[in-house]
Amino acid sequence: GFMLDIKAEGRPVAPGEPMPRSEYRTASADYFRASGIPLLRGREFSTTDRAGAARVVVLNKALADRLFPNQDPIGRRVAWTGEVLKFVPVSGDWRSVIGVVGTTKDGGLDAEALPVMFMPFAQEPFPSGGLVIRSRSDALAMAPAATRIVRDGDFNRYVTEVLTSIDAILLGRVTYQLFADYWPSSTDSDAPMMNDLPKIVFSRTLEQARWKNSRVVKENIESEIDALKRQAGKDLALFGSADLASTFMRLGLIDEYRILVNPVVLGSGRPMFRGVEDRARLTLSTTHTLTSGIVILSYHPGPGSVPTHREDRRD
């Protein structure tokens, strides 16, 4: 982390008193327990403390005692401050204190304990960091498993970034039913977002969508998508749903294609854009390689890229 000036709401700094400073850190929901850092007051972070939710923080005891001496800091508000905020990607918005944890000496037992403000990693991603793994057995024996966790975490971060950048998920019937069977009872870190986001299912045969925040659209795909695009907000994402993707492609409704190439050879499979007859020109915009070897290719439709299509493939 790095040190920044910090202020507490309703507690002005007295003349001649130095501005309080704190180390900037981010942490995931399980960080404190994995690190053995005790929770002294309030609560730790949870998976609901994500981008778009209320900004929250956890203070270590050294900072809590500095900002709120002899007071309960839970529910109080703090914010980063100072001229340096003009030059770094750090927000000066007010954040509510939800917890206080023990103070650690990360620089060694003889080092000075620093005041620290922790923010949820999902709200304030940091360009670098570390992974804490707590083991009850031989730590070295966990190295292969830890490597897999890091690689999987790279993909999970990408999924989280996608989910926090959209306002709704678009699905065909088959993909919807697969998702609806899995996500409501899932304990994955992304489950709260998947369950809370609006889901729009395009199907002629599905009568009712029972998954939370889901609705069915049977007709008028173009007008439905056009109305959604006209609303202020974030992007819309179509997940899987090969037949529906082909229909969207024919109607010219796709603004960006994201194709994930996995380092696995299967030998056969189903075409992603089944039934597309004409060539569709795409322009590569970005590429991103994950540590697992997955390559994410982002394309935008090129000139004259709307192909013809045999039929509206929905069920």
C-alpha positions as CSV (number, residue, x, y, z in Angstrom):
1,G,0.0,0.0,0.0
2,F,0.9,3.7,0.1
3,M,0.2,6.5,2.6
4,L,-2.5,9.2,2.0
5,D,-4.0,11.9,4.1
6,I,-7.4,10.9,5.6
7,K,-10.2,12.8,7.3
8,A,-13.1,11.9,9.6
9,E,-16.5,13.4,9.2
10,G,-17.3,15.9,12.0
11,R,-13.7,15.8,13.4
12,P,-11.8,18.8,12.0
13,V,-8.1,18.9,12.5
14,A,-7.0,21.4,15.2
15,P,-4.7,24.3,14.1
16,G,-1.1,23.2,14.1
17,E,-2.1,19.5,14.3
18,P,-0.8,17.3,11.5
19,M,-3.3,15.8,9.1
20,P,-3.9,12.1,9.9
21,R,-2.4,9.7,7.4
22,S,-3.2,6.1,6.6
23,E,-1.9,3.3,4.4
24,Y,-4.2,2.5,1.5
25,R,-5.0,-1.2,1.2
26,T,-7.6,-3.4,-0.4
27,A,-8.8,-6.8,0.8
28,S,-11.2,-9.5,-0.1
29,A,-13.9,-10.9,2.1
30,D,-11.8,-13.7,3.6
31,Y,-8.5,-11.8,3.9
32,F,-8.7,-11.1,7.6
33,R,-9.5,-14.6,8.7
34,A,-6.9,-16.1,6.3
35,S,-4.3,-13.7,7.7
36,G,-5.3,-14.4,11.3
37,I,-6.1,-10.7,11.9
38,P,-8.8,-10.5,14.6
39,L,-12.0,-8.6,14.2
40,L,-12.4,-6.3,17.1
41,R,-15.7,-4.4,16.2
42,G,-18.3,-4.6,13.5
43,R,-18.0,-6.9,10.6
44,E,-15.6,-8.0,7.9
45,F,-16.1,-7.5,4.2
46,S,-18.7,-9.7,2.4
47,T,-19.3,-10.5,-1.3
48,T,-22.1,-7.9,-1.3
49,D,-19.5,-5.1,-0.8
50,R,-19.0,-4.8,-4.5
51,A,-18.7,-2.1,-7.2
52,G,-21.9,0.0,-7.2
53,A,-22.8,-0.8,-3.6
54,A,-22.3,1.6,-0.7
55,R,-18.6,2.4,-0.1
56,V,-17.4,0.8,3.1
57,V,-14.1,0.4,4.9
58,V,-12.4,-1.5,7.7
59,L,-9.9,0.4,9.9
60,N,-7.1,-1.2,11.9
61,K,-7.1,-0.3,15.6
62,A,-4.2,2.1,15.2
63,L,-6.2,4.2,12.7
64,A,-9.5,3.9,14.6
65,D,-7.8,5.1,17.8
66,R,-6.3,8.0,15.9
67,L,-9.5,9.2,14.2
68,F,-12.0,8.3,16.9
69,P,-10.3,8.2,20.3
70,N,-12.5,6.7,23.0
71,Q,-15.4,6.4,20.6
72,D,-17.1,3.7,18.6
73,P,-16.1,4.2,14.9
74,I,-18.8,1.9,13.5
75,G,-21.1,3.8,11.2
76,R,-18.9,6.9,11.1
77,R,-17.6,8.2,7.8
78,V,-14.1,8.8,6.5
79,A,-12.5,9.9,3.3
80,W,-9.2,10.2,1.6
81,T,-8.1,13.8,1.1
82,G,-5.2,16.0,0.0
83,E,-3.8,17.5,-3.2
84,V,-2.3,14.1,-4.3
85,L,-5.8,12.9,-5.2
86,K,-5.6,15.1,-8.3
87,F,-2.8,12.8,-9.6
88,V,-3.8,9.3,-8.5
89,P,-6.9,7.2,-9.3
90,V,-8.2,7.3,-5.7
91,S,-11.7,8.7,-4.9
92,G,-12.2,11.2,-2.1
93,D,-15.8,10.0,-1.6
94,W,-17.1,9.4,1.9
95,R,-17.0,5.8,3.1
96,S,-18.7,4.2,6.1
97,V,-16.7,2.3,8.7
98,I,-18.1,-1.2,9.1
99,G,-15.4,-2.8,11.1
100,V,-12.2,-2.5,13.2
101,V,-9.4,-5.2,13.1
102,G,-6.2,-5.7,15.0
103,T,-3.1,-3.8,14.1
104,T,-0.3,-5.8,12.5
105,K,3.4,-5.1,12.1
106,D,3.9,-6.1,8.5
107,G,7.4,-4.7,8.3
108,G,8.7,-6.9,11.1
109,L,8.4,-7.0,14.9
110,D,10.7,-4.1,15.4
111,A,8.9,-2.0,12.8
112,E,6.4,0.8,13.7
113,A,2.8,-0.3,13.4
114,L,1.1,1.7,10.6
115,P,-2.5,3.0,10.6
116,V,-4.3,1.2,7.8
117,M,-7.7,1.7,6.0
118,F,-8.9,-1.4,4.1
119,M,-11.3,-1.1,1.2
120,P,-13.1,-4.0,-0.5
121,F,-11.1,-5.2,-3.4
122,A,-14.2,-5.3,-5.6
123,Q,-14.8,-1.6,-5.0
124,E,-11.2,-0.3,-5.2
125,P,-9.1,-2.8,-7.3
126,F,-5.4,-2.3,-6.9
127,P,-2.9,-3.0,-9.7
128,S,-0.7,-5.4,-7.5
129,G,-1.1,-7.4,-4.4
130,G,-0.6,-10.7,-2.7
131,L,-2.5,-13.9,-2.1
132,V,-2.9,-15.2,1.5
133,I,-3.5,-18.9,2.0
134,R,-4.0,-20.4,5.4
135,S,-3.0,-24.1,5.7
136,R,-3.5,-26.7,8.5
137,S,-0.9,-28.9,6.9
138,D,2.5,-28.7,5.1
139,A,2.5,-25.3,3.3
140,L,4.9,-26.5,0.6
141,A,2.6,-29.3,-0.3
142,M,0.0,-26.8,-1.2
143,A,2.1,-25.1,-3.8
144,P,0.5,-26.9,-6.9
145,A,-3.0,-26.1,-5.5
146,A,-2.0,-22.5,-4.8
147,T,-0.8,-22.2,-8.4
148,R,-4.2,-23.4,-9.7
149,I,-6.0,-20.9,-7.4
150,V,-4.0,-18.0,-8.8
151,R,-4.8,-19.0,-12.3
152,D,-8.4,-19.5,-11.6
153,G,-8.5,-16.2,-9.7
154,D,-7.3,-14.4,-12.8
155,F,-10.4,-15.7,-14.7
156,N,-12.7,-15.0,-11.8
157,R,-11.5,-11.4,-11.7
158,Y,-12.3,-11.0,-15.3
159,V,-15.8,-12.4,-14.7
160,T,-16.3,-10.0,-11.8
161,E,-15.2,-7.1,-14.0
162,V,-17.7,-8.1,-16.7
163,L,-20.6,-8.4,-14.1
164,T,-19.9,-5.0,-12.5
165,S,-19.9,-3.3,-16.0
166,I,-23.4,-4.4,-17.1
167,D,-27.0,-3.7,-16.1
168,A,-28.6,-6.9,-17.4
169,I,-27.8,-10.4,-18.7
170,L,-29.4,-11.5,-22.0
171,L,-30.0,-15.3,-22.4
172,G,-31.6,-17.9,-24.6
173,R,-33.8,-20.6,-23.1
174,V,-31.2,-23.4,-22.8
175,T,-28.5,-21.3,-21.2
176,Y,-31.0,-19.6,-18.9
177,Q,-32.2,-23.0,-17.6
178,L,-28.6,-24.1,-17.0
179,F,-27.9,-20.9,-15.1
180,A,-31.1,-21.0,-13.2
181,D,-30.3,-24.5,-12.0
182,Y,-26.9,-23.5,-10.8
183,W,-26.6,-19.9,-9.5
184,P,-29.5,-19.6,-6.9
185,S,-27.8,-22.1,-4.6
186,S,-24.1,-21.4,-5.6
187,T,-21.6,-20.3,-3.1
188,D,-19.3,-18.8,-5.7
189,S,-18.1,-15.3,-5.0
190,D,-20.0,-14.0,-8.1
191,A,-23.3,-15.6,-7.2
192,P,-24.8,-12.5,-5.5
193,M,-24.2,-10.5,-8.6
194,M,-25.5,-13.2,-10.9
195,N,-28.7,-13.6,-8.8
196,D,-29.2,-9.8,-8.4
197,L,-28.7,-8.7,-11.9
198,P,-31.8,-8.5,-14.2
199,K,-32.0,-11.4,-16.6
200,I,-33.9,-11.2,-19.9
201,V,-34.7,-14.5,-21.5
202,F,-35.6,-14.5,-25.2
203,S,-37.8,-17.6,-25.9
204,R,-41.0,-18.5,-27.6
205,T,-41.6,-21.7,-25.5
206,L,-40.6,-20.7,-22.0
207,E,-43.7,-19.7,-20.2
208,Q,-42.3,-18.4,-16.9
209,A,-38.9,-17.4,-15.6
210,R,-38.6,-18.3,-11.9
211,W,-35.0,-17.3,-11.3
212,K,-34.7,-14.0,-9.3
213,N,-35.0,-10.8,-11.4
214,S,-35.8,-12.7,-14.6
215,R,-38.4,-12.0,-17.3
216,V,-39.3,-13.6,-20.7
217,V,-39.5,-11.8,-24.0
218,K,-41.3,-13.8,-26.7
219,E,-41.5,-11.4,-29.6
220,N,-40.1,-8.1,-31.0
221,I,-36.4,-8.7,-30.2
222,E,-35.3,-5.5,-32.0
223,S,-37.7,-3.2,-30.3
224,E,-36.9,-4.7,-26.9
225,I,-33.1,-4.3,-27.3
226,D,-33.5,-0.8,-28.8
227,A,-35.6,0.3,-25.8
228,L,-32.9,-1.2,-23.4
229,K,-30.1,0.6,-25.3
230,R,-31.9,3.9,-25.1
231,Q,-31.9,3.7,-21.3
232,A,-29.1,5.4,-19.4
233,G,-26.8,3.0,-17.7
234,K,-24.2,0.3,-18.3
235,D,-23.8,-2.3,-21.0
236,L,-25.9,-5.4,-21.7
237,A,-24.3,-8.8,-22.0
238,L,-25.4,-11.8,-23.9
239,F,-23.9,-15.0,-22.3
240,G,-23.5,-18.1,-24.4
241,S,-26.9,-18.8,-26.1
242,A,-25.5,-19.6,-29.6
243,D,-28.8,-19.6,-31.4
244,L,-29.8,-16.2,-29.9
245,A,-26.4,-14.8,-30.7
246,S,-26.9,-15.7,-34.4
247,T,-30.3,-13.9,-34.4
248,F,-28.7,-10.8,-32.7
249,M,-25.9,-10.9,-35.3
250,R,-28.4,-11.0,-38.2
251,L,-30.3,-8.0,-36.7
252,G,-27.1,-6.0,-36.2
253,L,-27.7,-5.8,-32.4
254,I,-24.2,-6.7,-31.3
255,D,-21.8,-3.8,-30.6
256,E,-18.9,-5.9,-29.3
257,Y,-17.9,-9.6,-29.5
258,R,-15.8,-11.1,-26.8
259,I,-14.5,-14.5,-27.7
260,L,-12.6,-16.6,-25.1
261,V,-10.1,-19.1,-26.6
262,N,-9.3,-22.0,-24.2
263,P,-6.1,-23.9,-24.5
264,V,-8.0,-27.2,-25.1
265,V,-8.5,-29.2,-28.3
266,L,-11.8,-31.0,-28.4
267,G,-11.8,-32.2,-32.0
268,S,-15.4,-31.3,-32.7
269,G,-18.1,-29.0,-31.5
270,R,-21.0,-26.8,-32.3
271,P,-20.6,-23.6,-34.4
272,M,-21.1,-20.5,-32.4
273,F,-22.9,-18.6,-35.2
274,R,-24.9,-21.5,-36.7
275,G,-26.8,-20.6,-39.8
276,V,-24.9,-17.4,-40.7
277,E,-24.6,-17.5,-44.5
278,D,-22.5,-14.4,-45.4
279,R,-19.1,-13.3,-44.3
280,A,-19.2,-10.9,-41.3
281,R,-16.1,-8.7,-41.0
282,L,-14.9,-7.9,-37.5
283,T,-12.2,-5.5,-36.3
284,L,-10.0,-6.6,-33.5
285,S,-10.0,-4.1,-30.7
286,T,-8.1,-5.7,-27.7
287,T,-6.5,-9.0,-26.7
288,H,-5.9,-10.1,-23.1
289,T,-4.1,-13.3,-22.0
290,L,-4.9,-14.8,-18.6
291,T,-2.4,-16.8,-16.6
292,S,-4.4,-19.9,-17.2
293,G,-3.7,-19.6,-21.0
294,I,-7.2,-18.3,-21.9
295,V,-7.0,-15.6,-24.5
296,I,-9.8,-13.0,-24.5
297,L,-10.3,-11.5,-28.0
298,S,-12.5,-8.4,-28.3
299,Y,-13.9,-7.4,-31.7
300,H,-16.2,-4.7,-33.1
301,P,-18.3,-5.2,-36.2
302,G,-16.5,-4.0,-39.3
303,P,-17.9,-2.2,-42.3
304,G,-20.8,-4.2,-43.9
305,S,-20.6,-6.8,-41.1
306,V,-24.4,-7.6,-40.8
307,P,-24.9,-10.9,-42.5
308,T,-28.0,-12.5,-43.7
309,H,-29.5,-15.4,-41.7
310,R,-31.8,-18.3,-42.5
311,E,-34.2,-17.8,-39.6
312,D,-34.9,-16.4,-36.2
313,R,-33.5,-19.3,-34.1
314,R,-35.2,-19.2,-30.8
315,D,-37.1,-21.7,-28.8
